[in-house]
Amino acid sequence: MSQRVDVAVIGASGYAALELFKILLRHPGARVAVATSRQDERLDSLHPCLAGRLDLVCAPFDADRVAKHCQYAFLGLPHAASMEVVPELRARGVKVIDLSADYRLKDRETYADWYNHRHTDPEGLAEAVYGLPELYRSRIGSAGLIANPGCYTSTSILALAPLVAHDLIERSGIIIDAKSGVSGGGRTPKLSFHFPECNESFSAYGVGRHRHTPEIEQVLSDVGAHSGSRDPVDVIFTPHLVPMDRGILATIYAIPKKPAVEHDLLEMYREFYKASPFVRVVGHLPATKESAHTNFCDITIRVVKGRILVIACLDNLLKGASGVAVQNFNLMTGHPETTGLF
């Protein structure tokens, strides 16, 4: 397709938004026509590296303005803010790719329990398609609202989906030990992200109550249901803050239902993801530097003392946020899935 589609970036100030702008600038089928922020300011004052590349002035969100100029909108808003904006855009015919968590959980009560906020757009919640192309590619193309997955969730789900789909592991007793760089917490200043607090330090957080837990369980349970089992997936998910800018690495432990052979598992993973251009199943132990600044998720698998270990890593700002958002945009607009991402 040679014609460019005009797009908006709603919430332009964050780290993921910056990565999104960089991708869209080189995308042959997209043109950034609108960018919004809470105050009127030039985009290159928010992100000086965009000076001379995007001549836009950000303004507070206005649905009529967005709909007048754009057919698609990427939302980089905080949790609970997207659900206020999405109905206005959809009512005006704008297709939405939401990078927040507002539309990822299908059950309103579950959302309220984990996010301490009542969901105000049940219609959108029911219609949203979970935007992980490796699992939901066939549904994304015709969707009008995409719930872009979280970075920890993408890592964990991609790492476990083949095992769950083939019913090779117990659905409970799964342990996800994950580490993320500081950019995963966003650009808004917080004490724990202050340099003297996080530099030369390594800490767990959200133990037992991290909001990505029900998202991981929901999607993997759906994967399992398609394999014929209705048993829900139950995980213990523990995230850690690592003093690096970007990247996520997860080491995952699962109990096999029968004796597992490492070579066979690797081959099964390669077959499962053979049509997924951004999943690399590797034989070595992957490191975050190998996937940093790319849209790849690197995965390997080991069998240790009768347990299955899956190790996966990706760039939290790209494959964990803006990169997969553009994958979804490509599927929605009929472009090759890799467009703008290599």
C-alpha positions as CSV (number, residue, x, y, z in Angstrom):
1,M,0.0,0.0,0.0
2,S,1.5,3.4,-1.0
3,Q,-1.1,5.8,0.5
4,R,-0.2,7.2,3.9
5,V,-2.7,7.0,6.7
6,D,-2.9,10.0,9.0
7,V,-2.5,9.1,12.7
8,A,-2.6,10.8,16.1
9,V,-0.5,10.1,19.1
10,I,-2.6,10.9,22.2
11,G,-0.3,11.5,25.2
12,A,2.9,12.4,23.4
13,S,5.3,13.0,26.3
14,G,6.2,9.5,27.4
15,Y,9.1,7.2,26.6
16,A,6.9,4.8,24.6
17,A,5.5,7.8,22.7
18,L,9.0,8.8,21.7
19,E,9.7,5.4,20.3
20,L,6.4,5.4,18.5
21,F,7.2,8.7,16.8
22,K,10.6,7.3,15.7
23,I,8.9,4.3,14.1
24,L,6.2,6.2,12.4
25,L,8.7,8.6,10.9
26,R,10.2,5.8,8.9
27,H,6.9,4.0,8.2
28,P,5.9,4.4,4.5
29,G,2.2,4.1,5.3
30,A,1.7,6.5,8.2
31,R,1.9,10.2,8.8
32,V,1.7,11.7,12.3
33,A,-0.9,14.5,11.9
34,V,-1.8,15.2,15.5
35,A,0.0,14.9,18.8
36,T,-1.5,15.8,22.2
37,S,-0.3,16.6,25.6
38,R,-1.8,18.3,28.6
39,Q,-0.4,21.7,27.7
40,D,0.2,23.5,24.4
41,E,3.9,23.0,23.6
42,R,6.0,22.0,20.6
43,L,6.7,18.3,20.2
44,D,10.4,18.9,19.9
45,S,10.4,20.6,23.3
46,L,9.0,17.4,24.8
47,H,11.5,15.3,22.8
48,P,14.4,17.4,21.6
49,C,15.7,14.5,19.4
50,L,12.7,15.1,17.1
51,A,13.8,18.6,16.2
52,G,13.8,19.1,12.5
53,R,12.0,15.8,12.0
54,L,8.4,16.5,13.2
55,D,7.1,20.0,13.1
56,L,4.1,19.6,15.4
57,V,2.6,21.6,18.3
58,C,0.9,19.4,20.9
59,A,-2.4,20.6,22.3
60,P,-4.8,19.2,24.9
61,F,-7.0,16.3,23.6
62,D,-10.0,17.3,21.4
63,A,-11.9,14.4,19.9
64,D,-13.3,16.5,17.0
65,R,-9.8,17.7,16.1
66,V,-8.4,14.2,16.1
67,A,-11.3,12.8,14.0
68,K,-11.0,15.7,11.5
69,H,-7.4,14.9,10.7
70,C,-6.9,11.2,11.6
71,Q,-8.2,7.7,10.9
72,Y,-6.2,6.0,13.6
73,A,-5.1,7.0,17.1
74,F,-2.4,5.6,19.3
75,L,-3.1,6.2,23.0
76,G,-0.2,6.7,25.4
77,L,-2.3,7.8,28.3
78,P,-2.2,6.7,32.0
79,H,-4.4,3.9,33.2
80,A,-8.0,5.0,33.8
81,A,-7.5,8.0,31.4
82,S,-7.9,6.0,28.2
83,M,-11.4,4.8,29.0
84,E,-12.5,8.5,29.1
85,V,-11.1,9.1,25.6
86,V,-11.8,5.9,23.7
87,P,-15.6,6.2,23.5
88,E,-15.3,9.7,22.1
89,L,-12.9,8.6,19.4
90,R,-14.8,5.5,18.4
91,A,-18.1,7.5,18.2
92,R,-16.3,9.6,15.5
93,G,-15.1,6.6,13.5
94,V,-11.5,6.7,14.7
95,K,-9.8,3.3,15.2
96,V,-7.8,3.1,18.4
97,I,-4.7,1.3,19.6
98,D,-4.5,1.8,23.3
99,L,-1.2,1.3,25.1
100,S,-2.7,1.5,28.6
101,A,-4.2,-1.4,30.5
102,D,-7.7,0.0,30.4
103,Y,-9.0,-2.6,27.8
104,R,-6.8,-5.6,28.5
105,L,-8.9,-7.3,31.2
106,K,-12.3,-8.6,29.9
107,D,-14.0,-8.7,33.3
108,R,-15.0,-5.3,34.8
109,E,-14.8,-6.6,38.4
110,T,-11.3,-8.0,37.8
111,Y,-10.3,-4.6,36.5
112,A,-11.8,-2.8,39.4
113,D,-10.1,-5.1,41.9
114,W,-6.6,-4.8,40.4
115,Y,-6.7,-1.1,39.3
116,N,-8.9,0.3,42.1
117,H,-11.1,2.1,39.5
118,R,-14.5,1.3,38.1
119,H,-14.5,0.7,34.3
120,T,-16.7,3.2,32.6
121,D,-16.7,1.8,29.1
122,P,-18.1,-1.8,29.2
123,E,-19.0,-1.7,25.5
124,G,-15.4,-1.0,24.5
125,L,-14.2,-3.5,27.0
126,A,-16.3,-6.2,25.4
127,E,-15.2,-5.3,21.9
128,A,-11.5,-4.7,22.4
129,V,-9.1,-7.2,20.8
130,Y,-6.0,-8.1,22.8
131,G,-3.1,-6.9,20.6
132,L,-0.6,-9.7,20.7
133,P,-0.2,-10.6,17.0
134,E,1.5,-13.9,17.7
135,L,-1.8,-15.2,19.2
136,Y,-4.6,-13.0,17.9
137,R,-3.4,-12.0,14.4
138,S,-6.6,-13.2,12.7
139,R,-8.8,-10.9,14.9
140,I,-6.6,-7.8,14.9
141,G,-7.0,-6.9,11.2
142,S,-10.8,-6.2,11.5
143,A,-10.7,-4.7,15.0
144,G,-11.6,-1.1,15.8
145,L,-10.1,-1.1,19.2
146,I,-6.9,-2.8,20.2
147,A,-5.8,-3.4,23.8
148,N,-2.0,-3.3,23.4
149,P,-0.4,-5.8,25.8
150,G,1.9,-4.8,28.6
151,C,5.7,-5.4,28.5
152,Y,5.9,-7.9,31.3
153,T,2.8,-9.7,29.9
154,S,4.2,-9.9,26.4
155,T,7.4,-11.5,27.6
156,S,5.6,-14.0,29.9
157,I,2.8,-14.9,27.5
158,L,5.1,-15.5,24.5
159,A,7.4,-17.5,26.7
160,L,4.6,-19.8,28.0
161,A,2.0,-19.9,25.2
162,P,3.5,-23.0,23.3
163,L,3.6,-25.0,26.5
164,V,0.1,-24.1,27.4
165,A,-1.3,-24.6,23.9
166,H,0.2,-28.1,23.7
167,D,-0.9,-28.9,27.3
168,L,2.6,-29.8,28.3
169,I,2.7,-28.2,31.7
170,E,0.6,-28.0,34.9
171,R,-1.7,-24.9,34.9
172,S,-0.7,-24.0,38.4
173,G,2.6,-23.7,40.1
174,I,4.0,-21.5,37.3
175,I,6.6,-19.0,38.6
176,I,7.5,-16.0,36.6
177,D,10.6,-14.2,37.9
178,A,11.0,-11.0,35.8
179,K,13.3,-8.0,35.7
180,S,12.7,-4.7,34.0
181,G,14.7,-1.5,33.3
182,V,13.7,1.8,34.8
183,S,12.0,3.1,31.7
184,G,9.3,0.5,32.3
185,G,8.0,2.7,35.1
186,G,7.3,5.6,32.7
187,R,8.6,9.2,32.5
188,T,6.7,10.6,35.5
189,P,9.2,11.1,38.3
190,K,9.0,8.7,41.3
191,L,11.2,8.3,44.3
192,S,12.1,4.7,43.4
193,F,13.3,5.8,39.9
194,H,15.5,8.6,41.3
195,F,19.1,7.9,40.3
196,P,20.5,7.6,43.9
197,E,17.6,5.2,44.8
198,C,17.9,2.8,41.9
199,N,21.5,3.0,40.7
200,E,23.6,0.1,42.0
201,S,20.5,-1.4,43.5
202,F,18.2,-4.3,42.6
203,S,14.8,-4.8,44.2
204,A,11.5,-6.7,43.9
205,Y,8.2,-4.8,43.9
206,G,4.4,-5.5,43.5
207,V,4.9,-8.9,45.2
208,G,1.7,-10.9,45.0
209,R,-0.3,-7.9,43.7
210,H,1.3,-6.7,40.5
211,R,-1.4,-5.7,38.0
212,H,0.0,-7.7,35.1
213,T,-0.8,-11.0,37.0
214,P,-4.5,-11.2,35.9
215,E,-3.6,-10.2,32.3
216,I,-1.1,-13.0,32.0
217,E,-3.5,-15.5,33.5
218,Q,-6.4,-14.4,31.3
219,V,-4.6,-14.7,28.0
220,L,-2.8,-18.0,28.9
221,S,-6.1,-19.4,30.1
222,D,-7.6,-18.4,26.7
223,V,-4.7,-20.1,24.9
224,G,-5.3,-23.2,27.0
225,A,-9.1,-23.2,26.3
226,H,-8.3,-23.4,22.6
227,S,-6.3,-26.5,23.2
228,G,-9.4,-28.2,24.8
229,S,-8.7,-27.6,28.5
230,R,-10.9,-25.3,30.6
231,D,-8.5,-25.4,33.6
232,P,-7.4,-21.8,34.4
233,V,-3.7,-20.8,34.4
234,D,-2.5,-19.6,37.7
235,V,0.9,-17.9,38.0
236,I,3.1,-16.4,40.7
237,F,4.5,-13.2,39.1
238,T,7.3,-11.3,40.7
239,P,8.8,-8.2,39.0
240,H,12.1,-6.6,39.8
241,L,13.6,-3.2,39.1
242,V,17.1,-3.4,37.5
243,P,19.3,-0.3,37.2
244,M,19.4,-0.2,33.4
245,D,17.5,2.0,30.9
246,R,15.4,-0.5,29.0
247,G,14.8,-4.2,28.6
248,I,13.0,-7.1,30.3
249,L,14.2,-10.6,31.1
250,A,12.0,-13.3,32.5
251,T,13.0,-16.7,33.9
252,I,10.0,-18.9,34.1
253,Y,9.6,-22.2,36.0
254,A,6.9,-24.8,35.1
255,I,6.1,-28.4,36.0
256,P,5.8,-30.7,33.0
257,K,3.0,-33.1,32.8
258,K,5.4,-35.8,31.4
259,P,9.1,-36.1,31.1
260,A,10.4,-33.3,28.8
261,V,13.2,-33.4,26.3
262,E,15.0,-30.0,25.8
263,H,15.7,-30.5,22.0
264,D,12.1,-31.5,21.3
265,L,10.8,-28.4,23.2
266,L,13.0,-26.0,21.2
267,E,11.8,-27.6,18.0
268,M,8.2,-27.3,19.1
269,Y,8.7,-23.6,19.9
270,R,10.3,-22.9,16.5
271,E,7.3,-24.6,14.8
272,F,4.8,-22.6,17.0
273,Y,6.4,-19.3,16.1
274,K,7.4,-20.0,12.5
275,A,4.9,-17.5,11.1
276,S,5.9,-14.8,13.8
277,P,8.6,-12.6,12.4
278,F,9.4,-11.0,15.8
279,V,9.9,-14.1,17.9
280,R,13.4,-15.6,17.8
281,V,13.7,-19.0,19.4
282,V,17.4,-19.3,20.2
283,G,19.6,-22.1,21.5
284,H,21.8,-19.8,23.7
285,L,20.8,-18.0,26.9
286,P,19.4,-14.6,25.6
287,A,20.5,-11.3,27.1
288,T,18.6,-8.0,27.1
289,K,21.3,-6.2,25.0
290,E,20.5,-8.6,22.1
291,S,16.9,-7.5,21.9
292,A,17.4,-3.9,23.0
293,H,16.3,-1.2,20.4
294,T,14.6,-4.0,18.4
295,N,11.1,-5.4,18.1
296,F,12.3,-9.0,18.8
297,C,11.4,-11.3,21.7
298,D,14.1,-13.8,22.2
299,I,13.2,-17.1,23.9
300,T,15.0,-20.3,24.9
301,I,14.1,-23.3,26.9
302,R,15.9,-25.6,29.3
303,V,15.0,-28.8,31.3
304,V,16.6,-28.7,34.8
305,K,16.0,-31.4,37.4
306,G,12.7,-32.3,35.8
307,R,11.4,-28.8,35.6
308,I,10.9,-26.7,32.4
309,L,12.7,-23.3,32.4
310,V,11.8,-20.7,29.8
311,I,14.0,-17.6,29.5
312,A,12.7,-14.7,27.4
313,C,13.7,-11.1,26.9
314,L,12.6,-8.1,24.9
315,D,12.8,-4.3,24.8
316,N,10.0,-3.0,27.0
317,L,9.6,0.2,25.0
318,L,9.4,-1.6,21.6
319,K,8.1,-5.2,21.5
320,G,6.7,-4.4,25.0
321,A,4.9,-1.2,23.9
322,S,5.3,0.9,20.7
323,G,6.7,-1.8,18.4
324,V,3.9,-4.2,18.9
325,A,1.5,-1.2,18.6
326,V,2.8,-0.7,15.1
327,Q,2.6,-4.4,14.4
328,N,-1.1,-4.1,15.2
329,F,-1.4,-0.9,13.0
330,N,0.1,-2.8,10.1
331,L,-2.4,-5.7,10.5
332,M,-5.3,-3.2,10.7
333,T,-4.2,-1.3,7.6
334,G,-3.1,-4.2,5.4
335,H,0.6,-3.6,5.5
336,P,3.1,-6.4,6.0
337,E,3.5,-6.9,9.7
338,T,7.1,-5.9,9.7
339,T,6.6,-2.6,8.0
340,G,8.6,0.2,9.8
341,L,10.0,-2.2,12.3
342,F,13.3,-3.3,10.8
